[in-house]
Amino acid sequence: VLFRSVRNLQRISDIATFLQDKFQIVIISAVYPYFEAREYLNSICDEVKWVFLPNVQDVEKMKFFVKDFDVPTNDNENHLTLYTLGKTIEESVTPILDFIS
């Protein structure tokens, strides 16, 4: 399952690069749980911006829970960690729009 997940993330990354060449701005909504998959996208795509939405609820029972998720570090300007629990849609969207502009 791990190999298939990484392969699928690489496909998403390749498609994003293709779309970026045509349209310049691409937004992907996907879970990139592995550091290597995120680094792959960073290496082939220009100006990647990561938005990490931590789930602070009990996710152990969720169907697609990733037990070995590599939590992103907030060590550069291309990364935003946003906690949305208890926030309105507007309160959640505004920081993302500010971050990508």
Buried (B, 14 or more C-beta within 10 A) or exposed (E): EEEEBBEEBBEBBBEBBEBBEEEEEBEBEEEBBBEEBBEBBBEBBEEBEBBBEEEEEEEEEEEEEBEEBEEBEEEEEEBBBBEBEEEEEEEBEEBBEEBEE
